[in-house]
Amino acid sequence: MQSRTMMLAMLLGLSSSPAFAHGGGAHLKGTISGLTADHITVKAADGHEVEAAITEQTLFVRGHTAGKREDLKQGDRVIVHTRKKGSGLEAVEIHSGGRQKKIGARLLGDER
């Protein structure tokens, strides 16, 4: 009985942790409309833009591997995990797409 209670407590603890992983900040999803050494501006599908500061602690993820600031360029699709910092937002993690897989003849079985 005690082991079941412990297992349930662990599962509940793990399931709630992603909600607090980035300090409750906004998740920006869209394309990069502006990029400087210390700021990123993301344009969402509805057209509004949001800016977040890039710091030395900001993590960059490209696909499923570590990335770097230099991987990013205007027009790239990104998801930026942020936290509130003063009156603005600070980027905690910036996720950008990995290498795109070709979809076409090879996937359809046509090896021309």
Secondary structure, 3 states (H helix, E strand, C coil): CHHHHHHHHHHHHHHHHHHHCCCCCCEEEEEEEEECCCEEEEECCCCCEEEEECCCCCEEEECCEECCHHHCCCCCEEEEEEEEECCEEEEEEEEECCCCCCCCCCCCCCCC
